[in-house]
């Protein structure tokens, strides 16, 4: 276990979503309340089984490092947090660790509990995958956590640490912070393995918080179709303004050239934990804006 990595994650938690099979119990009711967390303590299998946990707190800290163990909570289960002997993040990619830095309670992990150790019989936890939520967003305590799998037959929401599944038509993020790109967020959930905390509104899964699977490569653009704004040659437009449309992967596609006209001189202020992105758009070449999570650029 890498001490430096543990120092990064003191007081943090992150989660990656694995999708339950479609043959599991189908959830048909329309409200969050119809999916109840399990109240029973999970039985101890002969072989360890993977679980999703939120890392709630460090029992004691010294110099930014956890010295007294970590409290972890299994999501979607009514059992309380448990103290673990160690929190091993050595299996996580280095880029995932960078993007998890400073995540606090915006983090979720998928991993394994080890065998009891020491006089107290505490179990270590081995993290195998990680997710990070939107900065400054706190999901309600009674929200449930889902993974979403999209196939040719449609999308299915699967309850983490459970077997219930439900077919959905869409993922919505009605409470996203101002200027956050909801197209990017929903694409993370439907196509890039994000975890969603929320509930159902009819056939839509409404997210109070979206946990992005780490590492996330948003903004790494394929140069044969889209380009980062800084690398685009605008000389082809002459005296006109080159304009662009941003994709759900935060890359820019050229939309041609326009004659520039007066634009509003207002630039939005992003909340803490976000950075402002901008690009010129049609029909007047005015700037469009988005507040993107700062951890994506780590």
C-alpha positions in Angstrom: 0.0 0.0 0.0 1.4 3.3 -1.0 1.5 5.8 1.9 1.7 8.8 -0.5 -1.5 7.6 -2.2 -3.3 7.2 1.2 -2.3 10.7 2.1 -4.0 12.0 -1.0 -7.2 10.1 -0.1 -7.5 10.9 3.6 -11.1 11.8 4.3 -12.1 11.0 0.7 -14.3 8.4 -1.0 -14.9 7.3 -4.7 -16.9 4.6 -6.5 -16.9 2.7 -9.9 -20.1 1.1 -11.2 -20.4 -2.5 -12.3 -23.7 -3.3 -14.0 -25.9 -6.1 -12.8 -27.2 -8.5 -15.4 -30.5 -7.9 -17.1 -31.8 -11.2 -15.8 -31.8 -9.9 -12.2 -34.9 -8.7 -10.6 -36.6 -6.0 -12.7 -37.7 -2.9 -10.9 -41.0 -1.7 -12.1 -42.3 0.9 -9.6 -41.8 4.6 -10.4 -40.4 6.1 -7.2 -37.1 5.9 -5.3 -39.0 4.6 -2.3 -39.7 1.3 -4.0 -36.0 0.4 -4.0 -35.1 -0.1 -0.4 -31.5 -0.5 0.9 -30.8 -3.9 2.5 -31.1 -3.7 6.3 -29.3 -7.0 6.8 -25.5 -7.2 7.5 -24.0 -8.9 4.4 -22.9 -12.5 5.1 -19.2 -13.2 5.0 -18.6 -15.3 1.9 -15.8 -17.9 1.7 -14.4 -15.9 -1.2 -14.4 -12.1 -1.0 -17.0 -10.3 -3.1 -16.7 -6.9 -4.6 -18.6 -4.0 -2.9 -19.1 -0.3 -3.5 -18.3 1.9 -0.6 -18.1 5.6 0.3 -15.1 6.6 2.3 -16.7 8.6 5.1 -13.9 9.8 7.3 -10.4 9.1 8.7 -10.5 8.1 12.3 -7.4 10.2 13.1 -5.1 12.4 11.0 -1.6 13.6 11.5 0.1 15.8 8.9 -2.5 15.1 6.3 -2.1 11.3 6.6 -4.6 9.0 8.1 -3.1 7.3 11.2 -6.1 5.7 12.9 -7.9 3.9 10.1 -10.8 4.7 7.7 -14.6 4.6 8.1 -16.3 3.2 5.0 -20.0 2.8 4.3 -21.4 0.3 1.8 -23.8 2.3 -0.4 -27.4 1.3 -0.6 -27.2 -0.7 2.6 -28.7 0.3 5.9 -25.8 -1.0 7.9 -23.6 1.7 9.4 -20.1 2.7 8.6 -17.3 0.3 9.5 -13.7 0.9 10.5 -11.1 -0.7 8.3 -7.6 -1.5 9.2 -6.1 -0.1 6.0 -7.3 1.5 2.7 -5.1 0.2 -0.1 -5.2 2.2 -3.3 -2.2 0.7 -5.0 -4.3 -0.9 -7.7 -5.7 2.4 -8.9 -4.2 4.0 -12.0 -1.9 7.0 -11.3 -4.1 9.3 -13.3 -7.2 8.2 -11.3 -5.3 9.1 -8.2 -4.5 12.5 -9.5 -8.1 13.2 -10.4 -9.2 11.9 -7.0 -7.0 14.3 -5.1 -9.0 16.5 -2.8 -12.3 14.7 -3.6 -13.4 14.2 0.0 -16.9 12.8 0.3 -17.3 13.2 -3.4 -15.5 9.9 -3.9 -16.8 6.3 -4.2 -14.8 3.0 -4.5 -15.4 -0.5 -5.8 -13.2 -3.1 -4.0 -12.8 -6.0 -1.6 -12.6 -6.4 2.1 -9.7 -8.5 3.3 -9.5 -11.0 6.2 -9.6 -9.7 9.8 -6.3 -8.4 11.1 -4.8 -7.5 14.5 -6.3 -7.7 18.0 -9.5 -5.8 16.9 -10.2 -8.0 14.0 -10.5 -5.1 11.6 -10.5 -5.8 7.8 -8.4 -3.9 5.2 -10.1 -2.6 2.1 -8.5 -3.0 -1.4 -9.8 -0.3 -3.9 -10.1 -1.6 -7.4 -12.0 1.3 -9.1 -12.9 4.9 -8.3 -15.4 7.6 -9.1 -15.6 11.3 -8.3 -18.8 13.4 -8.0 -19.5 17.0 -9.0 -17.6 19.4 -6.6 -19.8 21.0 -4.0 -22.8 18.8 -4.7 -24.3 16.7 -1.8 -26.8 13.9 -2.7 -29.7 13.6 -0.2 -29.0 10.9 2.4 -32.0 8.7 1.2 -30.9 8.7 -2.5 -29.9 5.4 -4.0 -26.9 4.7 -6.1 -27.1 3.2 -9.6 -24.9 2.2 -12.5 -26.3 2.6 -16.0 -25.6 0.2 -18.8 -26.6 1.2 -22.4 -26.9 -1.5 -25.1 -28.7 -1.7 -28.5 -31.8 -2.6 -26.5 -31.8 0.5 -24.4 -30.5 1.6 -21.0 -30.8 -0.2 -17.7 -30.2 1.2 -14.2 -28.7 -1.3 -11.7 -28.8 -0.8 -8.0 -25.2 -0.9 -6.6 -24.7 -3.7 -4.0 -28.0 -5.1 -5.0 -29.8 -7.1 -7.7 -32.6 -4.8 -8.7 -32.6 -3.4 -12.2 -34.9 -1.1 -14.2 -35.1 0.0 -17.8 -34.9 3.7 -18.3 -35.3 6.1 -21.2 -33.1 8.9 -20.0 -30.8 10.3 -17.3 -31.5 13.9 -16.2 -29.6 16.2 -13.9 -32.1 18.9 -13.0 -30.1 20.3 -10.1 -26.7 20.6 -11.8 -24.6 23.6 -10.7 -24.9 26.7 -13.0 -23.2 26.4 -16.3 -22.2 22.8 -15.9 -22.5 20.9 -19.2 -25.4 18.5 -18.6 -24.8 16.9 -22.0 -21.4 15.9 -20.8 -22.8 14.7 -17.5 -25.5 12.5 -19.0 -23.1 11.0 -21.5 -20.8 10.0 -18.6 -23.7 8.1 -17.0 -25.1 6.5 -20.2 -21.8 5.7 -22.0 -18.8 6.1 -19.7 -19.6 4.2 -16.5 -20.5 7.1 -14.2 -22.5 6.3 -11.0 -25.7 8.2 -10.4 -27.2 9.0 -7.0 -30.9 9.8 -7.3 -34.3 8.3 -8.0 -36.9 7.7 -10.7 -39.4 10.1 -12.3 -41.4 7.9 -14.6 -38.9 6.3 -17.0 -36.2 8.8 -16.3 -33.4 8.4 -13.7 -33.0 11.8 -12.1 -29.6 12.4 -10.7 -28.9 14.5 -7.6 -25.2 13.7 -8.0 -23.1 12.1 -10.8 -19.9 10.4 -9.9 -17.5 10.3 -12.9 -15.5 7.2 -13.5 -11.8 7.9 -13.0 -9.6 8.6 -14.8 -11.9 10.6 -17.1 -10.6 11.6 -20.5 -13.1 14.4 -21.4 -11.4 16.9 -23.6 -8.8 14.5 -25.1 -10.0 15.0 -28.7 -9.4 12.9 -31.7 -7.7 15.1 -34.3 -9.3 13.5 -37.2 -12.8 14.9 -36.3 -12.5 17.4 -33.4 -9.8 19.6 -32.0 -9.0 21.5 -28.8 -9.8 25.2 -29.3 -6.2 26.3 -28.8 -5.0 24.2 -31.8 -7.6 25.4 -34.3 -6.3 27.5 -37.2 -8.7 30.4 -37.7 -6.9 32.0 -40.7 -9.3 30.2 -43.1 -12.1 32.5 -42.0 -10.3 35.7 -43.0 -12.0 38.7 -41.4 -14.9 36.5 -40.2 -15.0 34.6 -36.9 -14.5 30.8 -36.8 -17.3 29.2 -34.7 -17.6 25.8 -33.0 -20.0 23.4 -31.3 -18.8 21.5 -28.2 -19.4 17.7 -28.1 -20.4 15.7 -25.1 -16.7 14.8 -24.7 -15.9 18.5 -24.3 -14.3 18.7 -27.8 -15.0 21.3 -30.5 -16.4 20.7 -33.9 -16.1 23.5 -36.5 -19.4 25.0 -37.6 -18.0 27.5 -40.1 -17.3 31.2 -40.3 -19.6 34.1 -39.4 -19.5 37.9 -39.6 -18.9 39.0 -36.0 -21.5 41.2 -34.4 -21.7 42.9 -31.0 -21.8 40.4 -28.1 -22.8 40.6 -24.4 -19.7 41.4 -22.3 -20.8 39.1 -19.5 -18.6 36.2 -18.3 -20.1 33.8 -15.7 -18.4 33.1 -12.5 -18.0 29.4 -11.7 -18.5 27.9 -8.3 -15.4 26.7 -6.3 -14.0 23.5 -7.8 -14.8 24.4 -11.4 -13.0 26.2 -14.2 -14.5 28.3 -17.0 -14.3 27.2 -20.6 -15.4 29.3 -23.6 -15.6 29.0 -27.4 -17.1 31.2 -30.2 -20.5 30.1 -31.6 -22.9 31.1 -34.3 -24.7 33.1 -35.4 -22.7 36.1 -34.3 -19.4 34.6 -33.0 -20.3 35.3 -29.4 -18.8 33.1 -26.7 -20.5 30.1 -25.2 -19.5 29.2 -21.6 -19.3 26.1 -19.4 -18.1 25.5 -15.9 -16.1 22.2 -16.0 -14.9 20.3 -12.9 -11.3 21.3 -12.2 -10.3 17.7 -11.4 -10.7 16.8 -15.1 -7.5 18.8 -15.9 -5.4 17.1 -13.2 
